Amino acid sequence: MRPMFVSAQSTLRVTRSLLLALGVAAAGFLPFACIHAAEAPTAAIKVDQVGYPLHGPKMALVSTAAGEFTVRRTTDGAVEFRGKLTPAQSDPDTGDTVQAADFSALEKPGNYYLEVPGVGRSWNFAVDRSVYAKTLYLAMRAFYGQRCGIAVDLGSEFPGYSHPACHSHGDFNPTSGKSGPRDNLGGWHDAGDYGRYIVNSGITTGTLLWAWEIYAPKLRTLGLQIPESGNGTPDFLNEIRWNLKWMLAMQDEDGGVWHKQTSTHFPGFISPEADTLPSEVIGTGTAPYKSTCATADFAAVAAIAARVYKPHDAAFAAKALEAAQRAWAWTGKNPNVIFRNPPDISTGEYGDSNCADERLWAAAELWRTTGDAQYNDYFLAHYAEYLPSIENAPPESWNQMAPMALRAYAMSKQKGTDARAVDDIRTRALASAHAVVDRIHANAYRIGMRSNDYVWGSNGVAAQYAVDLLLANQLQPDPAFVNAARDILHYLLGRNTFSLSFVTQVGDNAVKHPHHRPSGDGRHALPWPGLLSGGPNAGRQDAILAALPPDLPPAKNYADQTASYASNEVAINWQAALVFLLAGEQE
């Protein structure tokens, strides 16, 4: 995610102490009516607050020295499992000394908590089949909550989480090379602000469409209670289509795609319908006004959409394919038109100095969809220089799409797909996945993050590692990949140094104050549900993080405060990786 301008109003919304920001005493803030023991949970015991699948590894972590533990039923406190903690292991990224409580042998469905004599008790968790089904529903439905241009209402499940239609009128900004109205309705608000950005929509929508292609049997029956429910198309695809339609509307007649649609600056912390700043299509400011990265990302996504929607809406699929091909042709004429915020534009830039990796992704997806030799030829002429990007580099992100391009080609079923290229990619992707597995096994918190991965959106980095593990499992099934991805999910849902679920309204001790305008407009005691917080950020780019003790280890640089945009913002690309991870979760 990009650094953002933060208004004076949001900066003043600092309502919690630094101690609470560090998670030391967060339990006192939180409702735990479902906890039956008199003792309040302790942050020293870290569990996945959603739970653990019935079969497979089950592990909690303890950051205070102890010897034994029990797993007890929440209904009556009866002991269901006893065990001993492993020897202590130091974790330099948090400064914690950690012991593990392994209760993998517990395979009885139920609701439990873990108790450690002399330390205390954990938050509640479940052990069951399909234990993450509700979390998947909330995480995907969170995109509905991010919709722009339509009234949104989460219904009786979350009373009051609603707003009237927003941003119902748009205009061309002079930087687009055009003038007059441009009512591009639709799309998802990108993050904690109300902008819409093609490049971040690219990786977001591509990730979700890949989830459908791989896990359709599971996602086909996922009901989301959205306006389109019951129209004959699966809700998962209905929700994605809301964003696709906006992306299609951002394409110019010449095939190029404008970079973003935002106001010229960020609004304050107000509800979306209260944001009256003009919604403007913003371009590069000089001819050809569209950017290559945005256009190539668009081409890739539209090509995937052409495959995915063909069985459900052949006309829409054909429209998407035609748009993808026109976009590809535009990038051939304009191979590296980069975007930088023009003067007087201070919304998210999503700038990228090299769009060749986005073009590689577009070529791979168009090849997978069409089998047209021109796309295969382009990919084979350029892929080798990007092979190192899937070995030791961080996972793909909105400005580094080469790993996604390579994996796309490796998953191609088109006749004529080059076997040597697939083998090159497959070998490196599997090696990368095994390296993440090894890091997880060596890490006290069972997380594959490296010290330099605690950046803006580190939880998105973690989730993307899990996505890559699950994609490696598609190339060569391996239970180690699936279990490692699950370890990352455990981290996101509470098995971390803060004993905090980073997903809003998921778990008894979940993030309360994300940098998210609909959640911070003063109307709700709890944030909008199902949103993944950005997570620890050693870059400390906001005033809240800058005020934390200067010698904090990288994974401790986090504050559950609205004004901490550098650690507690939400973003659709991180959200998509979480949905993919949950979709790939297997019992």
ZIGI-V930380 format. One line per field, one symbol per residue. burial: # if it has 9 or more other ideal C-beta (glycine too) atoms within 8 Angstrom, else .. Layout:
burial = ???
This chain:
burial = #..#.##..##.##.#...####..##..#.#..#.....##############.#.######..#.#######.....##.#.##..#.#.##.########..#...#.#####..##########..##..################.#.#......#.#..##..####.##.....#.################################...#..#.#.#.##...####################..#############.####..#...######...#######################.#...######.#########..##.###..#..#.##.###..################....##.###.##..##.###.#.##################.#..#...##.###.##########.##..#######.#.#####################.#..#..#########################################..#..################.##..#...#.################################..
